[in-house]
């Protein structure tokens, strides 16, 4: 599997579009990372948003997937889905990138924070609708025999340009003194690359999207996935595991930027290690997926992600090196976890109902990531009482530690019940 070449996975009637999607991967990889994580959190902190608002907005890129349930209705009603998807793409990116221009218009701090949060959340909700249709659009353009390899290679390119953008812009932001002008430059670049990506998508061929449904009502159709036990069991596993992970991820940027006061260059090095690890180990997991199967990849990647959040619980200003180890562990874990969960759940979906089933996937993911910052805020409040007993007991670290322990126990219990194993076994029937 050569990740610097992709010609061997392109071919057939849609070959031109398959190649264009690699250019799309480069542009969206560069653009998207500049409006999430440390850059989005940093901007929210810069305008003096509260920890909860920062955590909520930071995780909205994930819980915005809740809106994907509406894609089932939209894609059923509109025949020219390509035009709809590109329109949603542009609206979403303009909303999220456009927050950096709000300080020129709004001078009241509270109104500015409110409008910024609303724009980001609305943009991410629209992205949630777009992502379902786009995923099915991409999968419909691929050859079945090379689909998995194509997705691993495409994800490799996304991660490489995630890395380049994160490292470069982190250093630039520090050089500009973490100023508003630095954020203005970063979000403007993200907007420009998003526009270029939209132009690429305009030239990608349209394919029929399998929407599901028959002569029954839309409401009855909507609850069809409940009848598919392997699919629902997988979603339940994914829901709980993502919830525990995102309780940590929602507050990581706040903790490191606001409380540990780390420079953006340190966070950029962290992101670089994360994305380089993702890119490098994508090839490894692609090979292991073929040789040992999906179950092995799931178990190994879950262990790595649990180890990552445990490391956060023991990281401080005097142990920054642990942050870098966590970045590598996270990159190793997510390089396999992201792709294998996508291709695996796709394999569980009935051929004629993929849009509906993908909407359910995003609904579960979205709800878990929406609950995460709320539960995290409550956990921080409760755990803060331990500071009365010892100054060394940090509520953030305690929350990270508890999330790691609970994640480990959940994965172990789930595998012991064989539920996950049974659903995997059904994949090959």
N, C-alpha and C positions, 0 to 999 in steps of 0.2 A: 504494500500500500504506500505509494509515493505521494506525499502530501504537497510537494512543490509542483506536481503535474496533475492535471485533472482531465486531460483529453480522453483518457481511456474510460471515464465514467459518463462521457457525453456522447450522444449519438441518437439517430432516429429522427423523426419528424420535428421534435422540439429541441434539437441540438443547439440552435442559436440561443434560445431562451435559457437553456441549461448553462451556457457559457456566461450569459448576461447576469445570471443569478450569482455567479462568483464575484463579478464586479459590484453587484448589490451588497454582497457580504462584506467587501472591503469598505464601502462607503458607510453602510449602516453600523459596521463595527467601529469605525472612527467616530461617527456622529453620536451614537447612542450612549457610549460610555461617558461622554462629556456632560450628560444631563441626568446622570444617576449617581448614586454612591457619594463619594467624598466631595465631588464638585457641586451636586445639588444640595447636600447637607451643609457644605461650607457656605454656599450662598444664603441658605435659610438662617444659618448662625450669624452671618454677616448683617442681615437685616433684623437680628435680635428676636428670632422666633423661639418659642419655648421648646424644651427637650421633647415633649410629647408631640408637638406639631412637626418638629424636625423628623422624629421617628415615623410619624404617620405619613408624611409626604415622601420620605425616603423609601418607604415600603410600598407606596402606591403604584409603582411600576409593576409590582407583582399582584397586589390585590385588585388593581384595576381590571384584572382578568374576569372579575365577577360580571362585568358588562358583556362578556362574550356570549352569555345566554341569549342576548338579543340578536346575535348573529344568525341564530337558527331561523328567527322570524324574518329578518332582513334578507338573508340569502334565499329564503323561500319565495319572497315577494318580488325580488328584483332579478331580472334575467341577465343584465349586463353587469356581472359581479366585478369584473376588472375595473370598470369606471368607478364603481362604489368604493372598492378597496383603495384605489389610488387617492380618491377624494378624502377618505378617512385618514390615510397616511399623512397627507399634507396638513389637514386640520390638527391632527394630534401633534405633529412635530412643530407647527407654528405656535401652538398653545404652550408647549413645554419650553421650547427655546426662547419664546417671546417674553418670559418672566423677567429677563434681565433688563428689558426696556421700561418696565413698570415704574421704577424709581424716578424716571424722567417725568412721569405723568402724575403719580400719587405721592404726596408729601407726608401724609399722616401715616405714622408707623404701623398702627394697628390695622388700618384699612389696607396698607401695602402687604402686610403679612397674610391677611385674609384673602386678598385677591390673588396673591402669588400661589397660595395653597390651592385655591379653587381652580386656577388655570392648570397647575400641574396635575391635580387629581382628575379634572375633566379630560385633559389630554391623554392621561394614562387609561381612563375608562374607554375612550374612543380607540386607543391602541389595543385594548383588550378585545374589542369587536373586530378590529382589523386583523389581529394576529391569528384568529381562527380561520378566517377566509384565506389569509396569506399562506398559512401552513398547508391547507388543502390545495391551494393553487400550486405551491411548490411541489408537493408530493404528486400531484396530477401530471406534472411536466417530466417526472423522472421515470427511467426504465426500471421495471420491477427488479430485475436481476442485479442492478448496480445501485439501488436506492440507498441501502445502508452505508455503503462506502462513500457515495456521493455526499450524504449528510455529514459523515465524519470529516471529510475533506473541506466541505463548505464551512463547517463549524471551526475548523482549524484556521481558515482565513479570517473569520470574524474575530477570533481570539488574538491573532497576531496583530490586527489593527486596533483592537481594544488596548493591547499592550502599548503600542506605539503612541496612541493618543493620550493614554493615561500618564505615561512617563513624561512625554514632552510637555503636556499642559500643566502637570504638577510642578515641574521645575520653573516654567514660565510664570505660574501663579505666585510662587515664592519670590522669584526675581522682581515681580511687580508689587511685592509687599503685601500679598493677600488682599489687595485693594479691590474696590468696585470695578475699576478699569480692567483688572485681570479677569474677573468674572464676565464682564462685557465682551472681552475678546474671545473667551472660551465658548460662551453660548452663541456668539455670532458665527464662529467657525462651525459649530454644530448645526446651526440653521442652514448655512451655505451647503455643507456636505449632504444635508437632508434633501435640499432642493435638487442637487445633482442626482441623488439616489432615486428621487421620484421620477426624474427624466428617464433614468434607466428602466424603471418599472413600466413606464409608458410603452417601452419597446419590447417588453416580454409578452409572448403569446398568451392569449386567453385559453383556458381549458374548461370543459364542463365540470362543475363542482357537484359532487354527490351530496345532496341535501337530506336525503332520507325522507321518511313519511310516505303515506299512501293515501287512501281515500278517507282515512279517519280525520278527526279534528286535530288542529295543531296542538291543543292541550294534551290530548291522549298520546300523540306522537312524542311530545316533550318528555313524558315519563317512561318512555320505552327502555332507556338504559338501566332502570332499576331491575328489569327482568334478567339482565346479563350479569350473573354472579361474579365471574372472573374479573370483569371490568370494574364492578362496584367494589370488590375486595381490594383491587389494586388502588383505586381512588381513596379508599379509607386509609390504607397504609400511607399513601402519599400525603394525604391531608394532615395526619398527625405528625409525621416526620417533618414536613415542611413547616408546620406550626411551631414546633420546638426549635428548628433552625432559625426561623425568622424572628422569633422572640429575641434572639441574640443579634442577628444581622440588622434589625431595625435600629439598634442603639449602639452598634459598633462605631459608626462615624462620629456620633455625638460624644461618646466616651473618649475616643482618641483625639479628636480635634479640639473639643471644648474643655475637657477635664485633664487629659494628659498633655494637652497643648503641643501635640506633635506637628512638625512642619509638614507642608504638603509634599515636599520632596521625599520625606520618609514614607508617607502614605503612597506616593507614586512608586517608590521602590517596592513597597508591599504589593501594589497592584501589578507591577511588572513581573514580580516573581509568581504571582497568582496566574496571570494570563500566559506567561511563558510555560509554566508547568502544565496549564490546561492544553496549550498547543502541543507541547512535547508528548504528553501522556495520552493525547487523543489517539495517536498511532498505536500506542501500547494497548489501550482498551479496545480499539477496533480489532486488533489481532486476537486478544483474549476473548472477546465476544464471539468471534468465529470459532475459536478452539474449545472454549469451556462453557459457553452458553451465558444466557442473560442472568441467571440466578447468581452465578459466581461474581459477575460484575456488580450486581446490586449489593451483595454482601460486602465486598471489598470497598466499594465507594462509600457505603454508609459508615463503615468503621473509620475511614479517613476523615469524613466530615464530622463525626463525633469527636475524634481526636483534635480536630481543628478548634472547635468551640471550647474544648477543655483547656487548650493552650491559652485562649483569651482570658480564662479565669485566673491564670497565674502570671499574666503579662503586666508589667508596670514600666515606669520610666527607666528603671535600672535593669530591666530584662527585655529590652526592645528586640533582641535577637530572636526571642520566642515568637514575636510577631511575624518575622520572616519565615520561620519554620511553619507557622500556622498557614501562611500564604501558600507555601509549597504543598502542604497537606490538602488545603482547600482546592488548589488547582488540580492536583492529582485526582481528588474525589469528584469534583464537578465535571472534569473532562470526560469521565465515563458516565456519571449519573445523569447529566443533562440529556445526552444523546440517547442513552439506552432507555430512559423513561419515555422519551418522545417516540422512538421507533417501536418500543414494546406496547405502549398503549394504543398506538396506531394499528398494530397487528391484532389487537383485541376487538377493534371496532368492526361491526358488520359493514360490508362493502357499500351498501346503499344508504348508510346512516352516519357517515363519518363526520359531517358538519355538526349534527346533533350531539354525537358522542364527544367530539372535541370541545363543544360548548360546555358540556358537563365537566370535562377535565379542567377547563379553565375556571369554572364556577367553584369547584372544590379548592383549587389552588388559590383562587382569589379570596375566598372566605377565610382560609387559614392564614393568609398574609395580612388580611384586614384585622383579624383578631389578635395577631401577634403583637403589634405595638401597644394595643389596649391592655393585654395581659402583661406585657413587659412593664408598662407604666405602673400597674397595680403591684407587680412584683418588686419593683424598685422602691415604691412607697413602703411596702411591708418590710422589706429587707433593710431599709435605712435605719430601723430601730436598733439593729445590731451595732451601729456606730457608737451608740451610747455605752456599749460594753468594751469596745476596743476600736481605736482609730485605724487599726490595720484591716478591719473588716469593711471592705468596700461593697456597697449594695450592687454595683454593676458586676463585679467579679463573682459575687455570690450567685447572682442570677445566671451568669454564664456557666458556672459550675453545675448548678441544679439542672439547667437545660441539657448539659452534656450527660449527666447521670440518667435523667429521665429518657433521653434519646436512646442511650445504650440499652436500658431496661426494656423499652418499647420494642426495639428491633429484635432483641433476644426473645422476648415473649411472643412476638408475632411469628418468628421463624419456628419456635417450639410448637405452636399451634398448627403448623403446616398450612395455614391459609395461603400464604404467599407462594409456597411451593406448589400447592394444588393449582393455583391460577396460572403459574408458569407452565405446569405440565399440560394444561389445556391448550397452550399456545401451539404446540406441535401436533395436536391431534388432527 
